[in-house]
């Protein structure tokens, strides 16, 4: 693949990712994506067989980027294992306050593609499962008696707060979720 071809593909994918996240997949037409990306329809079909393939690639790109940001925030400082579990909520608080925040991309996609057998829905489920696995590792390092249960509880807090903040724009919910997480963590790590 040449650099020009790679650049056009990347530009198309980056534009689609942004538009799908901001406006939804079903309401964002191919013509708008092509116009904003500045590429021809032939470029789209050269790299993606259909709009759904483009949506899937965009979902994977966004989820990977968000996962990397999340994990960088958790690993960035020399924190104790317990503090790493709590810094996840600080990351969430900063993320939901971004001007471009439109909710969790995985949740948004799962709503738009509700069939659990659909490839896009499965990609969102994989993203969430990967998050639980990562937090389980953190909970293990922190000494939780049941790391997976704690991870599931903490991820539920993050997901619930994210949805509630998306809907209500009540940013204080991030701090409330963090306080609830502290209670769960303390109970799970007690000797």
C-alpha positions as CSV (number, residue, x, y, z in Angstrom):
1,X,0.0,0.0,0.0
2,X,1.4,3.4,-0.9
3,X,1.7,6.3,1.5
4,X,-1.0,8.2,-0.5
5,X,-3.4,5.3,-0.4
6,X,-2.7,4.7,3.3
7,X,-3.2,8.4,4.0
8,X,-6.6,8.5,2.1
9,X,-7.7,5.4,4.0
10,X,-6.6,6.9,7.3
11,X,-8.3,10.2,6.5
12,X,-11.5,8.4,5.6
13,X,-11.4,6.2,8.7
14,X,-10.6,9.2,11.0
15,X,-13.5,11.3,9.5
16,X,-15.9,8.4,9.8
17,X,-14.9,7.6,13.4
18,X,-15.5,11.2,14.4
19,X,-18.8,11.5,12.5
20,X,-20.2,8.2,13.7
21,X,-19.3,9.1,17.3
22,X,-20.8,12.6,17.2
23,X,-23.9,11.9,15.1
24,X,-24.5,8.1,15.1
25,X,-23.9,5.5,12.5
26,X,-27.3,5.3,11.0
27,X,-27.8,9.1,10.6
28,X,-24.3,9.6,9.1
29,X,-24.4,9.0,5.3
30,X,-21.6,7.9,3.2
31,X,-21.7,11.0,1.1
32,X,-21.1,13.2,4.1
33,X,-18.2,11.1,5.2
34,X,-16.7,11.2,1.7
35,X,-17.2,15.0,1.4
36,X,-15.6,15.7,4.8
37,X,-12.8,13.3,4.3
38,X,-12.1,14.6,0.8
39,X,-12.0,11.2,-0.8
40,X,-13.8,9.5,-3.6
41,X,-16.3,6.7,-3.2
42,X,-13.9,4.4,-5.0
43,X,-11.5,4.9,-2.0
44,X,-14.2,3.8,0.4
45,X,-15.0,0.6,-1.4
46,X,-11.3,-0.1,-2.1
47,X,-10.7,-0.3,1.6
48,X,-14.1,-1.2,3.1
49,X,-16.6,-3.5,1.4
50,X,-19.6,-1.7,3.0
51,X,-20.6,1.0,5.3
52,X,-20.9,-1.6,8.1
53,X,-17.3,-2.6,7.5
54,X,-16.3,1.1,7.9
55,X,-18.4,1.3,11.1
56,X,-16.6,-1.7,12.4
57,X,-13.2,-0.4,11.6
58,X,-14.2,3.0,13.2
59,X,-15.4,1.2,16.3
60,X,-12.2,-0.7,16.6
61,X,-10.1,2.5,16.1
62,X,-12.1,4.5,18.7
63,X,-12.1,1.6,21.2
64,X,-8.3,1.1,20.8
65,X,-7.6,4.8,21.2
66,X,-9.9,5.0,24.3
67,X,-8.3,1.9,25.8
68,X,-4.8,3.2,25.3
69,X,-5.8,6.6,26.9
70,X,-7.4,4.8,29.8
71,X,-4.5,2.5,30.5
72,X,-2.0,5.3,30.1
73,X,-3.8,7.3,32.7
74,X,-3.8,4.4,35.1
75,X,-0.2,3.5,34.5
76,X,1.2,7.1,34.1
77,X,2.2,7.7,37.7
78,X,4.0,5.6,40.3
79,X,0.8,4.8,42.2
80,X,-0.1,2.0,44.6
81,X,-2.3,-0.8,43.2
82,X,-5.3,0.6,45.2
83,X,-4.7,4.1,43.8
84,X,-4.7,2.7,40.3
85,X,-8.2,1.4,40.8
86,X,-9.3,4.9,41.9
87,X,-7.5,6.9,39.2
88,X,-9.8,5.2,36.7
89,X,-12.5,7.5,38.0
90,X,-10.3,10.6,37.6
91,X,-9.8,9.6,34.0
92,X,-13.5,9.2,33.5
93,X,-14.2,12.6,35.1
94,X,-11.8,14.3,32.7
95,X,-13.1,12.3,29.7
96,X,-16.8,13.1,30.2
97,X,-15.9,16.8,30.5
98,X,-14.2,17.0,27.1
99,X,-16.1,19.3,24.7
100,X,-16.4,16.4,22.2
101,X,-17.8,13.9,24.7
102,X,-20.8,12.1,23.2
103,X,-21.0,9.2,25.6
104,X,-19.3,5.8,25.5
105,X,-18.8,4.8,21.9
106,X,-19.3,1.2,22.7
107,X,-22.6,1.8,24.4
108,X,-23.8,4.0,21.6
109,X,-22.9,1.4,19.0
110,X,-24.5,-1.4,21.0
111,X,-27.8,0.6,21.0
112,X,-27.5,1.2,17.3
113,X,-26.7,-2.5,16.6
114,X,-28.7,-4.4,19.3
115,X,-28.4,-7.9,17.7
116,X,-25.8,-9.6,19.9
117,X,-24.8,-11.7,16.9
118,X,-23.9,-8.7,14.8
119,X,-20.2,-8.1,14.3
120,X,-20.4,-4.5,15.5
121,X,-22.3,-5.4,18.6
122,X,-19.7,-8.2,19.3
123,X,-16.9,-5.6,18.9
124,X,-18.5,-3.5,21.6
125,X,-18.9,-6.5,23.9
126,X,-15.2,-7.4,23.4
127,X,-14.2,-3.9,24.3
128,X,-16.2,-4.1,27.5
129,X,-14.8,-7.6,28.3
130,X,-11.3,-6.3,27.7
131,X,-11.9,-3.5,30.2
132,X,-13.1,-6.0,32.8
133,X,-10.1,-8.1,32.3
134,X,-7.7,-5.2,32.7
135,X,-9.4,-4.0,35.9
136,X,-9.4,-7.6,37.2
137,X,-5.6,-7.5,36.8
138,X,-5.5,-4.2,38.8
139,X,-7.7,-5.6,41.5
140,X,-5.5,-8.7,41.8
141,X,-2.4,-6.6,42.2
142,X,-4.3,-4.6,44.9
143,X,-5.0,-7.7,46.8
144,X,-8.8,-8.0,46.3
145,X,-10.2,-11.3,47.7
146,X,-12.3,-11.7,44.5
147,X,-10.6,-9.6,41.8
148,X,-13.1,-10.3,39.1
149,X,-16.1,-9.4,41.2
150,X,-14.5,-6.2,42.2
151,X,-13.5,-5.4,38.6
152,X,-17.1,-6.0,37.4
153,X,-18.4,-3.7,40.2
154,X,-16.0,-1.0,39.4
155,X,-16.7,-1.2,35.6
156,X,-20.4,-1.1,36.4
157,X,-19.9,2.2,38.3
158,X,-17.8,3.6,35.4
159,X,-20.4,2.6,32.8
160,X,-23.4,3.7,34.8
161,X,-21.8,7.1,35.6
162,X,-20.8,7.6,32.0
163,X,-24.3,7.0,30.8
164,X,-25.9,9.2,33.5
165,X,-23.5,12.0,32.7
166,X,-24.1,11.7,29.0
167,X,-27.9,12.0,29.6
168,X,-28.0,14.5,32.5
169,X,-24.7,16.4,32.1
170,X,-24.4,16.2,35.9
171,X,-20.6,16.0,36.2
172,X,-20.8,15.5,40.0
173,X,-21.8,11.9,39.3
174,X,-18.1,11.1,38.5
175,X,-17.1,12.1,42.0
176,X,-20.1,10.1,43.5
177,X,-19.0,7.0,41.5
178,X,-15.4,7.4,42.8
179,X,-16.7,7.6,46.4
180,X,-18.7,4.4,45.8
181,X,-15.6,2.8,44.3
182,X,-13.6,3.6,47.4
183,X,-16.2,1.8,49.5
184,X,-16.2,-1.2,47.3
185,X,-12.4,-1.3,47.1
186,X,-12.0,-1.0,50.9
187,X,-14.4,-3.8,51.4
188,X,-12.8,-6.1,48.8
189,X,-9.2,-5.5,50.1
190,X,-9.8,-5.8,53.8
191,X,-8.0,-8.6,55.5
